[in-house]
Amino acid sequence: MLRFLIRSAAALPLLAAMLPAAAQTPDPAYYIYPVGGAVKALSANFGEMRPNHFHSGVDIKTDGVTGKPVLAAADGEVVRILVSPSGYGRALYVAHPNGTTTVYGHLSQFRDDIETYVREERYRQRRNRVDLYPARGRFPVRQGERIALSGNTGQSFGPHLHFEVRDTPTQRTLNTVAAGIIRVPDDIAPLLVRLHYFEVDTLGGLPVAAPGRSFPIRRTSGGDYRLDAPDPLPVGRLGYFVLEATDRKNDVNNTFGLYRVTLEADGEPVFQYRMDGYAFDETRYCNVVASYPLQIASRNEAIRLAVPESNRLDCYPILRNRGLIACSAGERRQLRVVAEDDSGNRSSLTFAVTGSDDQKAFHADADTLVRIIDPSKRFADLHDDLCVTIPAGALYEPVRYEMTRHARPAPRDTTLTVLSSVYRVLSRETPLHEPAEVTVRAFVPRDLQPHAALATINGKGRLSYLGGAYRSGGITLRTRTLGYLLMVADTVPPRLEPRFGDGADLSRARGFSLAIDDNFSGIASVRAEIDGRWAILDRDPIRGIVTHTFDDRDLPTGELHRLRVTAADRCGNTASWEGTFLR
C-alpha cells in the first residue's frame, strides 16, 4: 500500500528541481587504486540494497587472502581510526585537500606508528572498541603509501577491502565506480529477471495497492528483453511497476546492484532512479526505493519504478506523476524500461499496455473492522498485555493494522523459557523508518526477571533476540522489528573455550585465542586480565573468536602468566575462564 499523491502529470514537476544538488564529483585522476598486489576485481558495488541500508562503498577483492597492501588513494592525513568487532572492524579515514575523505574498512593491521598509537589508546581507555580522532597533522599519508594491510575484521564474511569516497563537509558517500574512480573489467549488461505490476486506488483518502502481478522477462538478443505476458498487457486505471534485476562483472561470480533505471512512456521519460551517492541519514530509504517484500525474498534487486511520498532521496533526476502510469479503458501505451550498471552497460525491456474496463479495475473495499494506519499520524493500540505505539513518519506507506494473540509456543530452542503469549503485530515484511514502541506485560518469577527480554520469531521459526529489560511487570522496547513478538528468559551464560591448554607454552606464539559464543542474545562484552592487569582482546563475531596479540613491552617473556577472561551476554548472564600460560 502506497502513500502516493495521485495527481495529474502537469501538477508534479521534475523532482530534481525540488531537491538539493548532490555533492560535486571529484576528478577520478586524483586517486589511485587502493590495493596493491591483487587482481582488480569487486565483490560488491556501491548502492546495493541491503537489509535496511544501501552499501556505502565498494568491496575490493584481495585474492581471497588477508595481508595485501592497502595504499593511500591520494595525499592526505588520517583523521579517524576505528577498531570494532562489528561494522567496518578496523578502519581508517583519510581526509584529502580536494575536500573528500577516503575510508578503508575490514583491515587486519595499521601502519606501524598508527598501530602503536591505537594500542596505547586502547590501554589508556581500557577499552577493546575505540573510535579515535587523532590530532590534525599527526598521521600524514602520501599517495601510494602503504597505510594498512587488508583483512577480514568486523562484519565481514571473507577477506576484502571496503573502500569509500565521501564528500568531507557532508560525509555524503559517492559512487566511485560510476564516477570512474574505481575501474574493473565489466562489459556485461544487467540481467532483467521479472516485472511486477501494482494497481492503486484510494481508501478514505489514503492510497492502497492491489496484490501485485508478476511476469517473467526473457532475453531476445544482446541486451534486449521482452515480457513473457499478454501483448498488450492489461493494466488498471493507475498503477506502477517494479523491476527485478541483477548485474554481473567480468571474471567474478558475485552479483551486483544497478546504477540507473529509466522508465519511458510513449517515448517520453517519466521516471529515472540513479544512485550517485547519499547521506548516511538517508540509508534506510532503500526500504522504499525497493519494493520491500519482493526485495527481502529475492537474490536480485526489486527497484520500484515509482516514488512514494515518504521517499526523500534525491536520486530521481526524472520524475513525472511520481512514476505512476495512468491508462484509461481501451487506451494503449508503449512502455520501455532501461537498466544500466555502473560501467555503462545497458539492457532494455519494451512492452505495450492497455487500460482495462472500469468493471475490471481495482476498487479498494472499505472494511469498518480494519484500521488503516496513516503514516503521517501517530498510531497507538492497547490490547490485553500488549501496547504498541507507531510514531508519525515511522511507516513508509499506509498499512492495514493487524494484531493477533496466540498461545505460548513450545520453543524450538529449549535453552529459553517462554514467558508470555505471542503477539503478531503487522508483519515482518513491514519496514519501519523510525522505531515503534512495544510493551509486553507478563508475570515473571523473580529469579528470571534479570534475564528476560523480548524476542521475535524469524522466518525459519526460530527465536531471535530483540532486547529490553523487565521493569514494573513488563518490558518496553523501541524496535524496528515487528511481526511475532513475545517475552522470553535466557539463563544460559556464554561459552568460553581456550584454544590452548592450561599451562601451555606459548613462547613461540604471536598470542592466544578463545572460542566464544552465546545461545541467544549475543555477546555484550568480553574482558581479559593478565596477571591482574587489563589486556586487549580483539573479537571476531563472525567466526566466534577472541584473540590477544602479545607485546613484549607489556608482557615479560620466560614467565608463567595467569589469564582470566570474562564474557557477558545481553541477558545478564556471565561466564569466565581462568588458567595459565608460559610466555
C-alpha positions as a printed NumPy array, in Angstrom:
array([[  0.   ,   0.   ,   0.   ],
       [  1.374,   3.315,  -1.057],
       [  1.494,   6.863,   0.151],
       [  1.328,   8.387,  -3.323],
       [ -0.026,  11.778,  -4.167],
       [ -2.325,  10.831,  -7.034],
       [ -2.247,  13.934,  -9.162],
       [ -2.005,  14.797, -12.818],
       [  1.387,  14.782, -14.509],
       [  1.187,  18.538, -15.021],
       [  0.826,  19.1  , -11.292],
       [  4.127,  17.412, -10.481],
       [  7.321,  18.974, -11.891],
       [ 10.58 ,  17.093, -12.163],
       [ 11.699,  16.127,  -8.673],
       [ 15.23 ,  17.317,  -9.404],
       [ 14.008,  20.891,  -9.268],
       [ 12.794,  20.411,  -5.696],
       [ 15.789,  18.643,  -4.169],
       [ 19.263,  19.823,  -3.128],
       [ 22.074,  19.214,  -5.576],
       [ 24.364,  16.258,  -4.92 ],
       [ 27.988,  16.838,  -3.953],
       [ 30.254,  17.596,  -6.911],
       [ 32.   ,  14.506,  -8.257],
       [ 35.795,  14.737,  -7.784],
       [ 38.328,  14.182, -10.578],
       [ 38.902,  10.41 , -10.948],
       [ 42.555,  11.024, -11.837],
       [ 43.114,  12.377,  -8.316],
       [ 43.037,   8.833,  -6.855],
       [ 44.84 ,   5.541,  -7.384],
       [ 43.568,   2.009,  -6.848],
       [ 43.846,   1.39 ,  -3.08 ],
       [ 45.039,  -2.255,  -3.084],
       [ 48.45 ,  -3.426,  -4.212],
       [ 49.414,  -6.865,  -5.496],
       [ 45.865,  -8.083,  -6.227],
       [ 43.776,  -8.627,  -9.348],
       [ 41.411,  -5.677,  -9.884],
       [ 38.004,  -7.088,  -9.041],
       [ 34.995,  -6.287,  -6.843],
       [ 32.753,  -8.456,  -4.701],
       [ 30.124,  -5.719,  -4.119],
       [ 29.405,  -2.345,  -5.683],
       [ 28.091,   0.971,  -4.462],
       [ 24.45 ,   1.451,  -3.528],
       [ 23.46 ,  -2.206,  -3.446],
       [ 20.304,  -2.62 ,  -1.41 ],
       [ 20.975,  -4.5  ,   1.807],
       [ 18.515,  -5.052,   4.686],
       [ 17.713,  -1.521,   5.907],
       [ 20.683,   0.167,   4.213],
       [ 22.47 ,   0.868,   0.97 ],
       [ 26.009,  -0.441,   0.59 ],
       [ 28.07 ,   2.7  ,   1.146],
       [ 31.177,   1.79 ,  -0.838],
       [ 32.758,  -0.886,  -2.985],
       [ 34.168,  -4.173,  -1.712],
       [ 37.504,  -4.805,  -3.399],
       [ 38.682,  -8.393,  -3.689],
       [ 42.078,  -9.254,  -2.209],
       [ 42.636, -12.596,  -3.962],
       [ 40.902, -14.435,  -1.12 ],
       [ 43.626, -13.659,   1.419],
       [ 44.398, -11.088,   4.122],
       [ 47.566,  -9.031,   4.313],
       [ 47.525,  -7.276,   0.92 ],
       [ 48.994,  -3.741,   0.971],
       [ 46.312,  -1.089,   1.402],
       [ 47.507,   2.106,  -0.282],
       [ 46.529,   5.707,   0.336],
       [ 44.417,   6.648,  -2.682],
       [ 45.711,  10.245,  -2.533],
       [ 47.795,  12.557,  -0.344],
       [ 46.149,  13.456,   2.941],
       [ 46.083,  12.692,   6.657],
       [ 44.394,  10.162,   8.914],
       [ 41.518,  11.871,  10.73 ],
       [ 39.711,   8.907,  12.259],
       [ 40.655,   5.381,  13.362],
       [ 38.073,   2.774,  14.289],
       [ 38.525,  -0.588,  15.992],
       [ 35.276,  -2.515,  16.467],
       [ 34.039,  -6.12 ,  16.482],
       [ 31.181,  -5.047,  14.175],
       [ 30.713,  -2.85 ,  11.122],
       [ 33.971,  -1.991,   9.365],
       [ 36.098,  -3.697,  12.031],
       [ 39.483,  -1.972,  11.824],
       [ 39.112,   1.107,   9.641],
       [ 40.991,   4.254,   8.621],
       [ 39.517,   7.559,   7.449],
       [ 41.866,   9.78 ,   5.393],
       [ 40.983,  13.406,   4.575],
       [ 42.333,  14.894,   1.342],
       [ 42.968,  18.501,   0.258],
       [ 40.368,  18.24 ,  -2.537],
       [ 37.537,  18.096,   0.011],
       [ 36.972,  14.352,   0.086],
       [ 37.61 ,  11.617,   2.638],
       [ 38.518,   8.039,   1.755],
       [ 37.54 ,   5.157,   4.035],
       [ 39.343,   1.798,   4.277],
       [ 37.496,  -0.949,   6.175],
       [ 37.96 ,  -4.532,   7.449],
       [ 41.725,  -4.022,   7.857],
       [ 43.958,  -6.503,   9.666],
       [ 46.739,  -4.128,  10.664],
       [ 47.511,  -0.409,  10.561],
       [ 50.761,   1.321,   9.625],
       [ 53.28 ,   0.821,  12.476],
       [ 53.009,   4.314,  14.021],
       [ 49.214,   4.216,  13.793],
       [ 49.167,   0.72 ,  15.298],
       [ 51.299,   1.903,  18.245],
       [ 49.012,   4.893,  18.833],
       [ 45.889,   2.721,  18.749],
       [ 47.36 ,   0.188,  21.163],
       [ 48.353,   2.912,  23.627],
       [ 44.87 ,   4.467,  23.456],
       [ 43.142,   1.128,  23.999],
       [ 45.216,   0.514,  27.116],
       [ 44.784,   4.072,  28.323],
       [ 40.992,   3.887,  27.91 ],
       [ 40.864,   0.189,  28.922],
       [ 38.516,  -0.429,  26.021],
       [ 38.676,  -3.014,  23.261],
       [ 36.478,  -0.941,  20.941],
       [ 37.76 ,   2.573,  20.242],
       [ 36.781,   5.371,  17.875],
       [ 39.735,   7.761,  17.724],
       [ 40.197,  11.218,  16.188],
       [ 43.95 ,  11.948,  16.248],
       [ 45.284,  15.5  ,  16.276],
       [ 45.423,  17.087,  12.831],
       [ 48.764,  16.549,  11.17 ],
       [ 49.794,  13.624,  13.375],
       [ 49.467,  10.945,  10.69 ],
       [ 50.112,  12.386,   7.203],
       [ 49.988,   9.975,   4.263],
       [ 51.314,  10.117,   0.724],
       [ 49.552,   8.734,  -2.32 ],
       [ 50.57 ,   5.124,  -2.874],
       [ 51.976,   4.725,   0.652],
       [ 51.062,   1.517,   2.481],
       [ 48.846,   2.648,   5.329],
       [ 47.472,  -0.763,   6.38 ],
       [ 47.106,  -4.41 ,   5.472],
       [ 43.847,  -5.793,   4.149],
       [ 41.87 ,  -8.085,   6.404],
       [ 38.584,  -9.663,   7.35 ],
       [ 37.641,  -7.83 ,  10.555],
       [ 34.231,  -6.619,  11.729],
       [ 31.07 ,  -7.652,   9.923],
       [ 32.98 ,  -9.317,   7.1  ],
       [ 32.328, -12.733,   5.595],
       [ 35.551, -13.036,   3.62 ],
       [ 38.827, -11.168,   3.023],
       [ 38.336,  -7.876,   1.166],
       [ 38.786,  -4.115,   1.433],
       [ 35.714,  -1.939,   1.891],
       [ 36.534,   1.373,   0.189],
       [ 34.587,   4.651,   0.117],
       [ 34.996,   8.198,  -1.125],
       [ 32.976,  10.763,   0.836],
       [ 32.382,  14.472,   0.484],
       [ 34.183,  15.707,   3.622],
       [ 31.848,  18.575,   4.701],
       [ 28.66 ,  16.493,   4.389],
       [ 30.088,  12.956,   4.693],
       [ 27.897,  12.099,   1.709],
       [ 29.296,   8.909,   0.208],
       [ 29.91 ,   8.789,  -3.553],
       [ 29.588,   6.139,  -6.258],
       [ 33.262,   5.521,  -7.033],
       [ 32.707,   3.177,  -9.982],
       [ 30.163,   5.343, -11.809],
       [ 32.456,   8.343, -11.211],
       [ 35.429,   6.484, -12.72 ],
       [ 37.498,   6.462,  -9.52 ],
       [ 37.463,   2.658,  -9.294],
       [ 37.546,   0.77 , -12.577],
       [ 37.36 ,  -3.002, -13.035],
       [ 36.702,  -5.065, -16.184],
       [ 32.973,  -5.067, -16.967],
       [ 31.269,  -5.46 , -20.343],
       [ 28.273,  -7.463, -19.065],
       [ 24.852,  -5.818, -19.304],
       [ 22.315,  -6.13 , -16.446],
       [ 20.122,  -9.224, -16.35 ],
       [ 16.397,  -8.427, -16.283],
       [ 14.527, -11.138, -14.402],
       [ 10.921, -10.2  , -13.679],
       [  8.45 ,  -7.316, -13.9  ],
       [  5.765,  -6.739, -11.248],
       [  2.673,  -4.55 , -11.592],
       [  0.688,  -2.973,  -8.738],
       [ -2.615,  -1.222,  -9.355],
       [ -3.501,   1.549,  -6.893],
       [ -6.683,   3.16 ,  -5.586],
       [ -7.599,   5.348,  -2.622],
       [ -9.459,   4.363,   0.52 ],
       [-10.537,   7.014,   2.997],
       [ -8.18 ,   9.434,   1.277],
       [ -5.234,   7.062,   1.642],
       [ -3.66 ,   5.239,  -1.321],
       [ -3.768,   1.434,  -1.251],
       [ -2.486,  -1.151,  -3.718],
       [ -3.897,  -4.356,  -5.101],
       [ -1.844,  -7.556,  -4.811],
       [  0.901,  -7.486,  -7.39 ],
       [  1.028,  -9.406, -10.65 ],
       [  4.369, -10.823, -11.771],
       [  5.658, -11.562, -15.26 ],
       [  8.903, -13.298, -16.255],
       [ 11.231, -11.424, -18.597],
       [ 13.031, -13.181, -21.44 ],
       [ 16.089, -12.042, -23.362],
       [ 15.623, -11.867, -27.118],
       [ 19.112, -10.763, -28.201],
       [ 22.031,  -8.89 , -26.656],
       [ 20.603,  -6.513, -24.081],
       [ 17.043,  -6.6  , -25.451],
       [ 14.261,  -8.268, -23.47 ],
       [ 10.547,  -8.987, -23.814],
       [  7.752,  -9.793, -21.361],
       [  6.508, -13.36 , -21.093],
       [  2.942, -11.997, -20.824],
       [ -0.06 , -10.995, -22.953],
       [  0.659,  -8.3  , -25.52 ],
       [ -0.576,  -5.705, -24.788],
       [ -0.532,  -6.212, -21.03 ],
       [ -3.889,  -5.336, -19.369],
       [ -3.396,  -2.755, -16.601],
       [ -5.614,  -0.664, -14.36 ],
       [ -6.505,   2.994, -14.368],
       [ -3.45 ,   3.826, -12.284],
       [ -0.503,   1.733, -11.162],
       [  3.239,   1.305, -11.027],
       [  5.878,  -1.26 , -11.961],
       [  8.728,  -2.918, -10.072],
       [ 11.765,  -4.188, -11.984],
       [ 13.532,  -7.223, -10.575],
       [ 17.067,  -7.346, -11.994],
       [ 20.705,  -8.033, -11.185],
       [ 24.145,  -7.383, -12.658],
       [ 27.445,  -9.201, -13.147],
       [ 31.051,  -8.163, -13.818],
       [ 33.792,  -9.907, -15.738],
       [ 35.723, -12.799, -14.189],
       [ 33.847, -12.907, -10.841],
       [ 30.842, -14.909,  -9.625],
       [ 29.375, -12.127,  -7.489],
       [ 26.131, -10.339,  -8.305],
       [ 25.838,  -6.556,  -8.185],
       [ 23.248,  -3.814,  -7.906],
       [ 22.041,  -1.492, -10.667],
       [ 23.174,   2.096, -11.122],
       [ 20.35 ,   3.598, -13.159],
       [ 16.826,   2.579, -14.223],
       [ 14.711,   4.693, -16.579],
       [ 11.033,   4.276, -17.473],
       [  9.711,   5.785, -20.703],
       [  6.033,   6.095, -21.598],
       [  5.135,   6.722, -25.237],
       [  8.7  ,   7.818, -25.955],
       [  8.925,  10.287, -23.052],
       [ 10.997,   9.587, -19.896],
       [  8.724,   9.688, -16.839],
       [ 10.951,   8.121, -14.175],
       [ 14.639,   7.655, -13.515],
       [ 16.455,   6.227, -10.494],
       [ 20.194,   6.964, -10.392],
       [ 22.46 ,   6.093,  -7.474],
       [ 25.355,   8.591,  -7.47 ],
       [ 25.546,   8.973,  -3.689],
       [ 23.611,   9.567,  -0.493],
       [ 23.921,  10.891,   3.052],
       [ 24.09 ,   8.317,   5.83 ],
       [ 20.891,   9.513,   7.478],
       [ 19.133,   8.579,   4.215],
       [ 20.31 ,   4.991,   4.02 ],
       [ 17.08 ,   3.399,   5.315],
       [ 15.215,   4.788,   2.308],
       [ 16.483,   1.706,   0.484],
       [ 13.373,   0.093,   2.026],
       [ 11.166,   2.242,  -0.191],
       [ 13.432,   2.586,  -3.233],
       [ 12.828,  -1.15 ,  -3.463],
       [  9.568,  -2.999,  -3.106],
       [ 10.44 ,  -4.288,   0.354],
       [  8.549,  -7.628,   0.406],
       [  9.932,  -8.507,  -3.015],
       [ 13.431,  -7.319,  -2.119],
       [ 13.822,  -9.421,   1.025],
       [ 12.534, -12.517,  -0.775],
       [ 14.841, -12.218,  -3.79 ],
       [ 18.54 , -12.5  ,  -4.556],
       [ 18.002,  -9.722,  -7.108],
       [ 17.195,  -6.051,  -6.687],
       [ 13.497,  -5.176,  -6.851],
       [ 13.532,  -1.498,  -7.825],
       [ 10.24 ,   0.364,  -7.626],
       [  9.701,   2.476, -10.742],
       [  7.675,   4.984,  -8.742],
       [  8.248,   7.137,  -5.686],
       [  6.012,   7.085,  -2.595],
       [  5.541,  10.41 ,  -0.854],
       [  7.704,   9.244,   2.079],
       [ 10.814,   8.803,  -0.072],
       [ 13.101,  11.822,   0.485],
       [ 16.117,  10.636,  -1.534],
       [ 17.482,  12.951,  -4.221],
       [ 18.236,  10.063,  -6.599],
       [ 15.38 ,  10.703,  -9.061],
       [ 16.542,  13.209, -11.719],
       [ 13.44 ,  12.445, -13.783],
       [ 10.054,  12.056, -12.138],
       [  6.613,  12.777, -13.572],
       [  3.414,  11.876, -11.719],
       [  5.71 ,  10.126,  -9.212],
       [  6.223,   7.332, -11.774],
       [  2.58 ,   6.243, -11.738],
       [  1.235,   5.073, -15.104],
       [ -2.314,   6.155, -15.915],
       [ -4.196,   4.226, -18.595],
       [ -7.873,   4.743, -19.382],
       [-10.146,   1.938, -20.586],
       [ -9.067,   0.771, -24.037],
       [ -6.084,   3.14 , -24.186],
       [ -2.844,   1.609, -25.482],
       [  0.535,   2.89 , -24.271],
       [  4.087,   1.883, -25.174],
       [  6.498,   1.488, -22.251],
       [ 10.256,   0.968, -22.177],
       [ 12.454,   0.175, -19.193],
       [ 16.213,   0.743, -19.499],
       [ 18.538,  -0.678, -16.828],
       [ 22.182,   0.419, -16.63 ],
       [ 25.102,  -0.707, -14.486],
       [ 27.879,   1.485, -13.085],
       [ 30.146,   0.686, -16.054],
       [ 27.694,   1.949, -18.671],
       [ 26.317,  -1.41 , -19.865],
       [ 22.576,  -1.328, -20.658],
       [ 19.627,  -3.664, -21.077],
       [ 16.108,  -2.686, -22.152],
       [ 12.595,  -4.066, -21.978],
       [  9.879,  -2.785, -24.343],
       [  6.208,  -3.695, -23.974],
       [  2.722,  -2.346, -24.533],
       [ -0.078,  -1.913, -22.007],
       [ -3.791,  -1.352, -22.454],
       [ -6.303,   0.005, -19.957],
       [ -8.91 ,  -2.371, -18.548],
       [-12.633,  -1.692, -18.358],
       [-13.69 ,   0.095, -15.205],
       [-15.54 ,  -3.008, -14.003],
       [-12.231,  -4.919, -14.024],
       [-10.221,  -2.145, -12.393],
       [ -9.106,  -2.402,  -8.777],
       [-11.513,  -0.786,  -6.326],
       [-10.376,  -0.707,  -2.703],
       [-13.158,  -2.021,  -0.481],
       [-13.845,  -0.242,   2.778],
       [-13.949,  -2.538,   5.807],
       [-15.095,  -0.906,   9.023],
       [-13.388,  -3.661,  11.043],
       [ -9.967,  -2.922,   9.538],
       [ -7.924,   0.039,  10.7  ],
       [ -5.67 ,   1.744,   8.164],
       [ -2.578,   3.386,   9.657],
       [ -1.848,   6.792,   8.146],
       [  1.976,   7.166,   8.087],
       [  1.705,  10.905,   8.69 ],
       [ -0.03 ,  10.391,  12.055],
       [  0.876,   8.753,  15.355],
       [ -0.841,   5.393,  15.897],
       [ -1.409,   3.589,  19.203],
       [ -3.131,   0.363,  20.23 ],
       [ -3.65 ,  -1.314,  23.608],
       [ -4.785,  -4.933,  23.653],
       [ -4.612,  -7.175,  26.727],
       [ -0.969,  -7.231,  27.767],
       [  0.346,  -5.556,  24.611],
       [  0.772,  -1.852,  23.896],
       [  2.031,  -0.612,  20.528],
       [  2.867,   2.971,  19.54 ],
       [  3.998,   3.79 ,  16.   ],
       [  5.155,   7.396,  15.65 ],
       [  4.335,   9.598,  12.682],
       [  6.847,   9.043,   9.908],
       [  7.797,   5.543,  11.022],
       [  5.919,   3.82 ,   8.2  ],
       [  6.683,   4.454,   4.55 ],
       [  3.154,   3.7  ,   3.339],
       [ -0.369,   3.216,   4.702],
       [ -0.877,  -0.313,   6.054],
       [ -3.779,  -2.297,   7.443],
       [ -3.278,  -2.719,  11.164],
       [ -3.209,  -6.363,  12.15 ],
       [ -2.763,  -7.687,  15.695],
       [ -3.481, -11.238,  16.825],
       [ -2.713, -13.11 ,  20.03 ],
       [ -1.501, -16.709,  20.109],
       [ -0.919, -19.188,  22.913],
       [  2.562, -19.648,  24.309],
       [  4.5  , -21.872,  21.9  ],
       [  6.77 , -24.736,  22.825],
       [ 10.127, -23.168,  21.979],
       [ 12.342, -24.939,  19.474],
       [ 15.243, -23.554,  21.489],
       [ 14.961, -25.444,  24.79 ],
       [ 17.536, -23.171,  26.443],
       [ 14.879, -20.434,  26.641],
       [ 11.828, -20.044,  28.854],
       [  8.748, -18.561,  27.166],
       [  7.08 , -16.056,  29.499],
       [  4.191, -14.591,  27.504],
       [  1.714, -15.133,  24.745],
       [  2.837, -14.464,  21.175],
       [  1.537, -11.26 ,  19.594],
       [  1.56 , -10.746,  15.867],
       [  1.845,  -7.016,  15.177],
       [  1.67 ,  -6.153,  11.49 ],
       [  4.152,  -8.251,   9.541],
       [  7.855,  -8.971,   9.36 ],
       [  7.542,  -7.599,   5.825],
       [  6.596,  -4.13 ,   7.119],
       [  9.723,  -1.963,   7.226],
       [  9.963,   0.907,   9.712],
       [ 11.966,   4.079,   9.144],
       [ 11.749,   5.019,  12.831],
       [ 11.318,   2.572,  15.724],
       [  7.941,   1.707,  17.179],
       [  7.488,   1.364,  20.939],
       [  6.229,  -2.015,  22.101],
       [  5.315,  -3.053,  25.652],
       [  4.623,  -6.675,  26.562],
       [  3.431,  -7.404,  30.092],
       [  3.596, -10.801,  31.806],
       [  4.138, -12.346,  35.218],
       [  7.793, -13.33 ,  35.562],
       [  9.283, -15.144,  38.574],
       [ 11.778, -13.007,  40.444],
       [ 14.769, -15.183,  39.55 ],
       [ 14.025, -14.855,  35.827],
       [ 13.378, -11.114,  35.749],
       [ 17.063, -10.072,  35.264],
       [ 17.265, -12.427,  32.266],
       [ 14.002, -11.515,  30.491],
       [ 13.912,  -9.93 ,  27.043],
       [ 11.646,  -9.515,  24.053],
       [ 12.119, -11.842,  21.115],
       [ 10.718, -12.311,  17.631],
       [ 10.031, -15.46 ,  15.686],
       [ 12.01 , -15.255,  12.46 ],
       [ 11.115, -16.69 ,   9.077],
       [ 12.624, -20.068,   9.985],
       [ 10.518, -20.373,  13.141],
       [ 13.43 , -19.651,  15.486],
       [ 13.516, -17.109,  18.293],
       [ 15.69 , -14.053,  17.727],
       [ 16.698, -11.561,  20.401],
       [ 15.224,  -8.046,  20.3  ],
       [ 16.167,  -6.64 ,  23.722],
       [ 14.667,  -4.748,  26.617],
       [ 14.709,  -5.116,  30.384],
       [ 11.926,  -6.28 ,  32.706],
       [ 10.573,  -3.485,  34.899],
       [  7.237,  -2.937,  36.665],
       [  5.621,  -6.057,  35.276],
       [  6.651,  -5.752,  31.639],
       [  9.245,  -4.948,  29.012],
       [  9.129,  -1.783,  26.923],
       [ 11.315,  -1.631,  23.857],
       [ 11.839,   0.692,  20.901],
       [ 12.275,  -1.546,  17.874],
       [ 12.115,  -1.524,  14.087],
       [ 11.251,  -5.228,  14.047],
       [  7.592,  -6.181,  14.121],
       [  5.837,  -9.441,  13.336],
       [  5.647, -12.158,  16.011],
       [  6.683, -10.756,  19.423],
       [  6.95 , -12.454,  22.809],
       [  8.793, -12.347,  26.119],
       [ 11.394, -14.986,  26.975],
       [ 14.047, -15.588,  29.616],
       [ 17.603, -16.687,  28.855],
       [ 19.621, -18.035,  31.805],
       [ 22.414, -19.715,  29.836],
       [ 25.801, -17.991,  30.112],
       [ 28.126, -17.527,  27.137],
       [ 30.595, -20.296,  26.276],
       [ 34.348, -19.656,  26.572],
       [ 36.775, -22.281,  25.352],
       [ 40.532, -21.594,  25.142],
       [ 42.408, -22.819,  22.098],
       [ 45.34 , -23.827,  24.273],
       [ 45.739, -25.997,  27.335],
       [ 46.147, -24.681,  30.848],
       [ 49.841, -24.014,  31.416],
       [ 50.645, -24.202,  27.69 ],
       [ 53.989, -22.957,  26.395],
       [ 53.118, -20.01 ,  24.155],
       [ 56.637, -18.61 ,  23.99 ],
       [ 56.727, -19.03 ,  20.206],
       [ 53.157, -17.933,  19.585],
       [ 52.037, -14.466,  18.474],
       [ 49.248, -14.563,  21.033],
       [ 46.347, -16.696,  22.175],
       [ 42.674, -17.087,  21.294],
       [ 39.473, -18.451,  22.776],
       [ 36.266, -19.59 ,  21.118],
       [ 33.275, -17.582,  22.326],
       [ 29.58 , -17.838,  21.549],
       [ 26.136, -17.424,  23.066],
       [ 22.899, -19.333,  22.693],
       [ 20.528, -16.402,  22.135],
       [ 21.155, -12.741,  22.877],
       [ 24.766, -12.442,  21.746],
       [ 27.929, -11.224,  23.425],
       [ 27.588,  -7.842,  25.132],
       [ 31.139,  -7.56 ,  26.468],
       [ 34.313,  -9.518,  26.95 ],
       [ 37.253,  -8.662,  29.192],
       [ 40.712, -10.136,  29.713],
       [ 43.147,  -9.718,  32.598],
       [ 46.728, -10.994,  32.539],
       [ 48.36 , -11.096,  35.967],
       [ 45.533,  -8.879,  37.206],
       [ 46.064,  -6.194,  34.568],
       [ 43.547,  -5.317,  31.855],
       [ 44.57 ,  -6.682,  28.437],
       [ 43.387,  -6.07 ,  24.875],
       [ 41.086,  -8.558,  23.196],
       [ 40.064,  -8.441,  19.536],
       [ 36.729, -10.134,  18.871],
       [ 35.697, -11.746,  15.59 ],
       [ 31.912, -12.195,  15.905],
       [ 31.501, -13.975,  12.562],
       [ 33.909, -16.765,  13.444],
       [ 33.269, -16.644,  17.206],
       [ 36.845, -15.996,  18.37 ],
       [ 38.56 , -13.547,  20.729],
       [ 42.302, -13.003,  20.339],
       [ 45.086, -11.337,  22.291],
       [ 48.298, -10.44 ,  20.468],
       [ 51.436, -10.432,  22.598],
       [ 53.523,  -7.293,  23.004],
       [ 56.925,  -7.831,  24.607],
       [ 56.842,  -4.36 ,  26.147],
       [ 53.742,  -5.249,  28.153],
       [ 54.277,  -8.943,  28.86 ],
       [ 57.658, -10.263,  30.105],
       [ 58.92 , -13.443,  28.446],
       [ 60.147, -16.576,  30.19 ],
       [ 57.486, -16.349,  32.893],
       [ 54.242, -18.104,  33.771],
       [ 51.281, -15.738,  33.497],
       [ 47.76 , -16.011,  34.84 ],
       [ 44.87 , -15.262,  32.49 ],
       [ 41.25 , -14.515,  33.325],
       [ 38.66 , -13.905,  30.594],
       [ 35.088, -12.861,  31.436],
       [ 32.194, -12.606,  28.977],
       [ 28.641, -11.317,  29.416],
       [ 25.636, -11.737,  27.154],
       [ 22.835,  -9.203,  26.674],
       [ 20.501, -11.072,  29.059],
       [ 22.71 , -10.569,  32.102],
       [ 24.499, -13.949,  32.099],
       [ 28.249, -14.121,  32.61 ],
       [ 30.954, -16.717,  32.192],
       [ 34.67 , -16.727,  32.982],
       [ 37.726, -18.859,  32.339],
       [ 40.95 , -18.854,  34.32 ],
       [ 44.233, -20.53 ,  33.547],
       [ 47.939, -20.006,  32.994],
       [ 50.348, -19.926,  30.076],
       [ 54.099, -19.594,  29.607],
       [ 55.296, -16.632,  27.581]])
